[in-house]
């Protein structure tokens, strides 16, 4: 997301917001994913954030260990990083690696070699956007953004001028290499989360936190 000047006029701010809302940031069935051909439209309650998924009937309790591959930064033509520099993408990928490992640690042993009770997790960072400094905070309170953000907060929707992260999860049986679960997702902070507007990557990082916890809940 491009930075917005501190001196932006209200009319320009509204126009910027409208244009941002029209941008294509929803997760795609990314063509470069190994699981792309198996992903189908999600019809569940979380379809707005996880539009495509694949799953098998799995007894997760039989798995007690997990191998977490290094996070891949997606480079396909359908990636959704806008103008985010490679350095910021790498920061988010490193953060994603740490947070997903931490979220899974209470449930799974972290291992480096496959075994009969082991899952292999492949994470791909497919897109992200930053929060414009100053403006991202102001929209929590001003006449243009305040009411909208309050409604979005209640609905669980994305706030105005808020950063986000898009990513893919692919979970395999480590010994058979059989795909057990895959989905693409978008995560972002609560629309009234003011602290997530401090720092251009903070909103995307909060999204990663939420995504890691969500996966951990799925595997209980």
C-alpha positions in Angstrom: 0.0 0.0 0.0 1.5 3.4 -1.0 2.1 5.9 1.8 -0.5 8.7 2.1 0.7 12.2 2.9 -0.1 13.8 6.3 -1.6 16.7 4.4 -4.1 14.7 2.5 -7.5 16.4 2.1 -10.7 14.7 3.3 -12.0 14.3 -0.3 -8.7 12.8 -1.4 -8.7 10.5 1.6 -12.2 9.2 0.8 -11.2 8.7 -2.9 -8.1 6.8 -1.8 -10.2 4.6 0.5 -12.7 3.8 -2.3 -9.9 2.9 -4.7 -8.2 0.8 -2.0 -11.5 -1.0 -1.4 -11.7 -1.9 -5.1 -8.2 -3.4 -5.3 -7.9 -7.1 -5.9 -6.6 -8.3 -2.6 -8.8 -11.4 -2.0 -6.8 -14.6 -2.0 -6.7 -16.5 -5.3 -6.3 -20.2 -6.2 -2.7 -19.4 -6.9 -1.5 -21.3 -10.0 2.0 -22.0 -8.6 0.8 -23.9 -5.6 1.3 -27.7 -5.6 -2.3 -28.1 -4.4 -3.8 -25.6 -6.8 -5.7 -28.2 -8.9 -7.3 -29.7 -5.7 -8.5 -26.4 -4.2 -12.2 -25.8 -4.5 -14.5 -23.0 -3.4 -15.1 -23.0 0.4 -18.8 -23.0 1.3 -18.2 -22.7 5.1 -18.8 -19.8 7.4 -15.2 -18.7 7.0 -15.4 -18.5 3.2 -14.8 -14.7 3.2 -11.3 -15.2 4.5 -10.6 -18.8 3.2 -12.2 -18.8 -0.3 -10.5 -22.0 -1.5 -9.7 -25.2 0.4 -9.1 -28.9 0.2 -9.4 -31.5 3.0 -9.5 -35.2 3.7 -11.1 -36.9 6.6 -8.2 -37.2 9.0 -7.8 -38.3 12.6 -5.4 -35.6 13.7 -4.8 -37.3 17.0 -2.6 -39.9 15.4 0.0 -37.3 14.6 2.2 -36.0 17.4 5.1 -34.4 15.4 5.4 -31.8 12.7 8.0 -30.7 10.2 7.7 -27.0 9.3 9.4 -26.3 6.0 11.0 -22.8 5.5 8.3 -20.3 4.4 8.3 -19.7 0.7 7.7 -16.2 -0.7 5.4 -16.7 -3.7 6.8 -15.3 -7.0 4.1 -16.3 -9.4 2.4 -13.8 -11.8 -0.7 -13.9 -9.6 1.1 -12.9 -6.4 -0.5 -10.0 -4.5 2.3 -8.0 -3.0 1.6 -4.8 -4.9 4.7 -2.6 -4.5 5.9 -4.2 -1.2 9.7 -4.4 -1.3 11.4 -7.8 -1.1 13.0 -6.8 2.2 9.5 -6.4 3.8 8.3 -9.7 2.3 11.3 -11.5 3.8 10.6 -9.9 7.2 7.0 -11.3 7.0 8.2 -14.7 5.9 10.6 -14.9 8.8 7.9 -13.8 11.2 5.4 -16.4 9.8 7.9 -19.2 10.3 8.4 -18.3 13.9 4.7 -17.7 14.8 3.4 -20.9 13.1 6.0 -23.0 14.8 5.2 -21.4 18.2 1.4 -21.9 17.7 1.9 -25.6 16.9 4.5 -26.3 19.6 2.1 -27.0 22.4 0.4 -29.7 20.3 3.3 -31.2 18.2 6.9 -32.0 18.7 9.0 -30.0 16.2 11.2 -32.5 14.2 13.4 -32.5 11.1 12.9 -36.0 9.8 9.7 -37.8 8.8 8.1 -40.6 10.8 4.8 -42.4 10.9 3.3 -39.9 13.3 4.6 -36.7 11.6 3.0 -34.0 9.6 4.8 -31.7 7.1 3.7 -28.1 6.9 4.3 -26.0 3.8 3.6 -22.3 4.2 3.6 -19.9 1.3 3.4 -16.1 1.7 1.4 -15.1 -1.4 0.6 -11.5 -0.8 0.6 -8.6 1.8 0.0 -4.9 2.1 1.3 -2.3 4.6 -0.7 0.1 6.6 -0.1 3.8 5.6 1.3 5.6 8.6 -0.8 8.3 10.3 -3.7 7.8 7.9 -4.2 4.2 9.1 -4.6 5.5 12.6 -6.7 8.5 11.8 -9.3 6.5 10.0 -10.2 4.7 13.3 -11.7 8.0 14.5 -12.5 10.4 11.7 -15.9 10.9 10.1 -15.0 9.0 7.0 -13.5 5.9 8.7 -14.8 5.7 12.2 -18.4 4.5 11.6 -17.2 2.1 8.8 -14.5 0.6 11.0 -16.9 0.2 13.9 -19.3 -1.8 11.7 -16.4 -3.8 10.2 -15.1 -4.6 13.7 -18.5 -6.1 14.7 -18.7 -8.0 11.4 -15.1 -9.3 11.6 -14.3 -7.4 8.4 -11.1 -5.6 7.3 -10.7 -2.0 8.4 -10.1 1.0 6.2 -6.5 1.6 5.1 -5.5 -1.6 7.0 -2.6 -3.9 6.0 -3.2 -7.6 5.6 -1.5 -10.8 4.7 -2.4 -13.5 2.2 -0.9 -17.0 2.4 -1.3 -20.7 1.6 -1.2 -23.6 4.0 -0.5 -27.1 2.6 -0.3 -30.0 5.2 1.1 -33.4 4.2 1.6 -36.8 5.8 5.4 -36.7 6.1 6.0 -40.3 5.2 3.5 -40.8 2.4 3.6 -37.2 1.0 -0.2 -37.4 0.8 -1.9 -34.0 1.0 -4.3 -33.9 4.0 -5.3 -30.2 4.2 -4.8 -27.1 2.0 -6.3 -23.7 1.9 -5.5 -20.1 0.9 -6.4 -17.4 3.4 -6.4 -13.7 4.2 -5.9 -12.3 7.7 -5.9 -8.8 9.1 -6.4 -7.2 12.5 -9.8 -6.2 14.0 -10.9 -3.0 12.3 -10.6 -1.0 15.6 -7.2 -2.4 16.6 -5.3 0.9 16.9 -2.0 -0.8 18.0 -1.9 -2.6 14.6 -1.6 0.7 12.8 1.7 1.5 14.5 4.4 0.3 12.1 3.7 -0.4 8.5 4.0 -4.2 8.8 2.2 -4.5 12.2 -1.3 -5.3 10.6 0.2 -8.1 8.5 2.0 -9.4 11.5 -1.2 -9.5 13.5 -2.8 -11.3 10.6 0.0 -13.9 10.8 -0.6 -14.3 14.5 -4.3 -15.0 13.9 -3.6 -17.4 11.0 -1.1 -19.4 13.1 -3.7 -19.7 16.0 -6.4 -20.7 13.5 -4.3 -23.6 12.1 -3.5 -24.8 15.6 -7.2 -24.9 16.4 -8.0 -26.9 13.2 -5.5 -29.6 14.3 -6.7 -30.1 17.8 
